[in-house]
Amino acid sequence: MKKKGIVWVSMLVWLFFISTNFLFCANVYYVSPAGKDSNPGTETHPWASPAYGAQRLKPGDTLIIKKGKYILGDYEKDRIRVPSGKPDAWVIVKGEKGTVLAGKENLATIFDLSGTSYVRIEDIEITSVSGQLCRDGIEILEKPAHHIVLQNLYLHHLDEFGMNFQDVQNLLISHCRIAYCGFGAIGGPAGKNGGWKSVQIFHSELSYSGHYYQGRKGHGPYERPDGFGIEASEGPIEIAYTVASHNRGDGLDSKAAQTYIHHCTVANNSCDGIKLWGDGSRVENTLVYGRGDGNSEATPWSAIVIQSEKRGGAFSLAHLTVDDEIGQNYLMYVQYDTPDIPLRLTIENCIFSSRGENAPIFIGKSSTVEWRNNLFFFPRSEMVIQYGEKIYRAEDIPRLGWSNLYAHPLFVDTKNQNYTLLPQSPAIDSGRVMKNITNDRENIPRPQGKAPDCGAYEVR
């Protein structure tokens, strides 16, 4: 697979920080709970309203929101609309430690970044006022935005999305925690201008979507709130060093082309773990487990789903550890709904384990799969892989070629979610060297022995 687009996206981190850390700040303004909007906005005479202060910024300006809780409820007066900056003069809005923006009165959003560019927001907690109605934390709707950095934000207990974005380009979400949002942590409607393009999500937590709505625990009107769930987009999108857990919908569900997921944990989500739709998508060095989030009932959801409407689309999985104990459904399925549409899939150095009954892997009959150096363990399933009309049982795994194994992976402690490998695991040194993967999920260099270990973890 060509990774040119992904490499280009990775360079955005440096571009963002070069642009923001070395820009010339025209002015620094302040907002404080003790301020007045009639003040000049200086540190000694700050403004009172974050929205009032933000609207007065010009390219290169920084607004510092001083420690305190700001109650926002009026759509026109309190919604924070940040003016655009310039490539060499970003607009920055940042909070001091302990800065909280809390919405009420069914406020549509705390930050409205629709149509903005070259804006950075950081170090702020965004939530609702003691369970009062507040829809989105940050939104980009109707008008596309570009060159946006969202860093060190904590968004929680919101009725709709933490981040609700339609069309956005050159977006970096870094070190953000988004939890207890009724419609999902990160999502949005179908784009009108290519959707999501050149986006990175790094070192973030996307959790407990759908466990809160309108001031109470439990379901809202949205059936499957995801940790990350977006519609068809041009991409590329990179999600790295991120945890998606305990969402009532899917963990990570991307319809974007060139979605690249790596060094992630996708765990204990009620529905699918990872779902890929877009051509050129790849997952590597990632742990997926806990389908059903504690509910032992059989469901139609799977740990990994790959579904494409493009003929000949290419996907790849490498160094995944995938485990399931519910059974009664496919552990992974590829082109289940469109078996006549072919795609190309490469699966290398992965561990697929299902301790539940009848939970094989399904591959659509028209798809082409290369299985290279994987380990399978399905002790309670009659078959391991259903590939069109072909059935592969445990004894048939060597017929896949490329040194595939059927054996117990010998994880350290699955009850406590420790999926590292015991010293006697057959997965150790059973992988193949991949020039683009030089470490494991914990950044331990690969290989430590004569060959890489299968799965997400390398044993020292």
WOLIN-V540983 format. One record per residue. RES is the residue in one letter. SS is DSSP state (@ for helix, = for strand, . for the rest). PSI is psi in whole degrees, -180 to 180 (999 if undefined). BURIAL is # if it has 24 or more other ideal C-beta (glycine too) atoms within 12 Angstrom, else .. Layout:
<<RES;SS;PSI;BURIAL> <RES;SS;PSI;BURIAL>>
//
This chain:
<<M;.;135;#> <K;.;134;.> <K;.;21;.> <K;@;-46;.> <G;@;-40;#> <I;@;-42;#> <V;@;-41;.> <W;@;-41;.> <V;@;-41;#> <S;@;-29;#> <M;.;-16;.> <L;@;-34;#> <V;@;-48;#> <W;@;-39;.> <L;@;-42;#> <F;@;-48;#> <F;@;-33;.> <I;@;-43;.> <S;@;-38;#> <T;@;-29;#> <N;@;-19;.> <F;.;12;.> <L;.;159;#> <F;.;120;.> <C;.;113;#> <A;.;-46;.> <N;.;153;.> <V;=;123;.> <Y;=;165;#> <Y;=;147;#> <V;=;140;#> <S;.;147;#> <P;.;-23;.> <A;.;5;.> <G;.;-178;#> <K;.;141;.> <D;.;-11;.> <S;.;-7;.> <N;.;169;.> <P;.;-4;.> <G;.;18;#> <T;.;174;.> <E;.;-36;.> <T;.;-22;.> <H;.;71;.> <P;.;165;#> <W;=;170;#> <A;.;-31;#> <S;.;126;#> <P;@;-38;#> <A;@;-43;#> <Y;@;-46;#> <G;@;-42;#> <A;@;-39;#> <Q;.;-15;#> <R;.;5;#> <L;.;150;#> <K;.;164;#> <P;.;131;#> <G;.;-12;#> <D;.;154;#> <T;=;135;#> <L;=;120;#> <I;=;121;#> <I;=;113;#> <K;.;159;#> <K;.;137;.> <G;=;173;#> <K;=;125;#> <Y;=;121;#> <I;=;123;#> <L;=;129;#> <G;.;-14;#> <D;.;121;.> <Y;@;-43;.> <E;@;-38;.> <K;@;-34;.> <D;@;-20;#> <R;.;129;#> <I;=;112;#> <R;=;115;#> <V;.;126;#> <P;.;157;#> <S;.;148;#> <G;.;-156;#> <K;=;164;.> <P;.;-34;.> <D;.;13;.> <A;=;76;#> <W;.;154;#> <V;=;129;#> <I;=;132;#> <V;=;119;#> <K;=;149;#> <G;=;154;#> <E;.;165;#> <K;.;126;.> <G;.;11;.> <T;=;124;#> <V;=;127;#> <L;=;118;#> <A;=;128;#> <G;=;156;#> <K;.;-174;#> <E;.;33;.> <N;.;38;.> <L;=;131;#> <A;=;-39;#> <T;=;154;#> <I;=;-54;#> <F;=;131;#> <D;=;105;#> <L;.;16;#> <S;.;128;#> <G;.;7;.> <T;.;167;#> <S;=;155;#> <Y;=;56;#> <V;=;138;#> <R;=;130;#> <I;=;132;#> <E;=;156;#> <D;=;49;#> <I;=;142;#> <E;=;131;#> <I;=;124;#> <T;=;-168;#> <S;=;167;#> <V;.;99;#> <S;.;44;.> <G;.;3;.> <Q;.;162;.> <L;.;128;#> <C;=;123;#> <R;=;-80;#> <D;=;153;#> <G;=;-53;#> <I;=;134;#> <E;=;148;#> <I;=;100;#> <L;.;149;#> <E;.;-54;.> <K;.;125;.> <P;.;151;#> <A;=;158;#> <H;=;156;#> <H;=;72;#> <I;=;133;#> <V;=;126;#> <L;=;115;#> <Q;=;139;#> <N;=;48;#> <L;=;145;#> <Y;=;108;#> <L;=;129;#> <H;=;158;#> <H;=;58;#> <L;=;151;#> <D;.;-24;#> <E;.;-108;#> <F;=;148;#> <G;=;-52;#> <M;=;121;#> <N;=;96;#> <F;=;136;#> <Q;.;-66;#> <D;.;117;#> <V;=;142;#> <Q;=;142;#> <N;=;65;#> <L;=;133;#> <L;=;122;#> <I;=;116;#> <S;=;133;#> <H;.;47;.> <C;.;145;#> <R;=;124;#> <I;=;117;#> <A;=;152;#> <Y;=;51;#> <C;=;134;#> <G;.;-36;#> <F;.;-8;#> <G;=;157;#> <A;=;-55;#> <I;=;128;#> <G;=;-160;#> <G;.;168;#> <P;.;169;#> <A;.;138;.> <G;.;155;#> <K;.;-12;.> <N;.;44;.> <G;.;-3;#> <G;.;-130;#> <W;=;128;#> <K;=;130;#> <S;=;69;#> <V;=;140;#> <Q;=;137;#> <I;=;112;#> <F;=;143;#> <H;.;50;.> <S;.;167;#> <E;=;127;#> <L;=;100;#> <S;=;158;#> <Y;.;30;#> <S;.;135;#> <G;.;1;#> <H;.;8;#> <Y;=;140;#> <Y;=;126;#> <Q;.;51;#> <G;.;7;.> <R;=;160;.> <K;=;152;.> <G;.;-172;.> <H;.;145;.> <G;.;-161;#> <P;.;-13;.> <Y;.;121;#> <E;.;-41;.> <R;.;77;#> <P;.;124;#> <D;=;160;#> <G;=;-50;#> <F;=;124;#> <G;=;110;#> <I;=;158;#> <E;=;-179;#> <A;=;130;#> <S;=;161;#> <E;.;-30;#> <G;.;-168;#> <P;.;160;#> <I;=;134;#> <E;=;124;#> <I;=;117;#> <A;=;147;#> <Y;.;42;#> <T;.;146;#> <V;=;128;#> <A;=;108;#> <S;=;152;#> <H;.;34;#> <N;.;142;#> <R;.;-12;#> <G;.;-134;#> <D;.;161;#> <G;.;-66;#> <L;=;117;#> <D;=;104;#> <S;=;124;#> <K;=;7;#> <A;=;143;#> <A;.;152;#> <Q;.;48;#> <T;=;127;#> <Y;=;111;#> <I;=;126;#> <H;=;153;#> <H;.;44;#> <C;.;163;#> <T;=;125;#> <V;=;104;#> <A;=;142;#> <N;.;42;#> <N;.;148;#> <S;.;-32;#> <C;.;-134;#> <D;.;151;#> <G;.;-74;#> <I;=;132;#> <K;=;123;#> <L;=;137;#> <W;.;-26;#> <G;.;141;#> <D;.;143;#> <G;.;18;#> <S;=;152;#> <R;=;143;#> <V;=;134;#> <E;=;157;#> <N;=;51;#> <T;=;144;#> <L;=;130;#> <V;=;123;#> <Y;=;171;#> <G;.;30;#> <R;.;137;#> <G;.;-16;#> <D;.;50;#> <G;.;-13;.> <N;.;118;.> <S;.;-1;.> <E;.;147;.> <A;.;138;.> <T;.;167;#> <P;.;12;.> <W;.;158;#> <S;.;161;#> <A;.;-41;#> <I;=;132;#> <V;=;131;#> <I;=;120;#> <Q;.;121;#> <S;.;143;#> <E;.;2;.> <K;.;125;#> <R;.;128;.> <G;.;12;.> <G;=;151;#> <A;=;135;#> <F;=;158;#> <S;=;148;#> <L;=;133;#> <A;=;135;#> <H;=;47;#> <L;=;146;#> <T;=;116;#> <V;=;123;#> <D;=;145;#> <D;=;142;#> <E;.;-1;#> <I;.;-48;#> <G;=;-164;#> <Q;.;21;#> <N;.;167;#> <Y;.;134;#> <L;.;-40;#> <M;=;141;#> <Y;=;145;#> <V;=;121;#> <Q;.;45;#> <Y;.;-43;#> <D;.;-20;.> <T;.;61;.> <P;.;-19;.> <D;.;-8;.> <I;.;115;#> <P;.;146;#> <L;=;167;#> <R;=;129;#> <L;=;131;#> <T;=;129;#> <I;=;116;#> <E;=;137;#> <N;.;35;#> <C;.;159;#> <I;=;124;#> <F;=;117;#> <S;=;130;#> <S;=;115;#> <R;.;-3;#> <G;.;169;#> <E;=;139;.> <N;.;67;#> <A;.;62;#> <P;.;-176;#> <I;=;135;#> <F;=;132;#> <I;=;126;#> <G;.;145;#> <K;.;-26;.> <S;.;-3;.> <S;.;153;#> <T;=;123;#> <V;=;133;#> <E;=;115;#> <W;=;117;#> <R;=;113;#> <N;.;52;#> <N;.;159;#> <L;=;131;#> <F;=;145;#> <F;=;107;#> <F;.;69;#> <P;.;-19;.> <R;.;18;.> <S;.;140;#> <E;.;-32;.> <M;.;158;#> <V;.;-43;#> <I;=;134;#> <Q;=;108;#> <Y;=;90;#> <G;.;-120;.> <E;.;-8;.> <K;=;142;.> <I;=;130;.> <Y;=;117;#> <R;.;-180;.> <A;@;-45;#> <E;@;-12;.> <D;@;-9;.> <I;@;-38;#> <P;@;-23;.> <R;@;-14;.> <L;@;-20;#> <G;.;-178;.> <W;.;38;.> <S;.;40;.> <N;.;145;#> <L;=;151;#> <Y;=;113;#> <A;.;161;#> <H;.;126;.> <P;.;-20;#> <L;.;63;#> <F;=;156;#> <V;=;-50;.> <D;=;91;.> <T;@;-28;#> <K;@;-30;.> <N;@;24;.> <Q;.;35;.> <N;=;102;.> <Y;=;19;#> <T;=;169;#> <L;=;139;#> <L;.;155;.> <P;.;-27;.> <Q;.;10;.> <S;.;135;#> <P;.;-11;#> <A;.;-17;#> <I;.;131;#> <D;.;19;#> <S;.;3;#> <G;.;-174;#> <R;.;148;#> <V;.;131;.> <M;.;121;#> <K;.;-24;.> <N;.;-3;.> <I;.;106;#> <T;.;2;.> <N;=;179;#> <D;.;-170;#> <R;.;-31;#> <E;.;16;.> <N;.;21;.> <I;.;130;#> <P;=;142;.> <R;.;144;#> <P;.;160;#> <Q;.;-24;.> <G;.;-146;.> <K;.;-19;.> <A;.;162;.> <P;.;153;#> <D;.;148;#> <C;.;154;#> <G;.;-173;#> <A;.;-13;#> <Y;.;140;#> <E;.;130;#> <V;.;129;#> <R;.;999;.>>
//
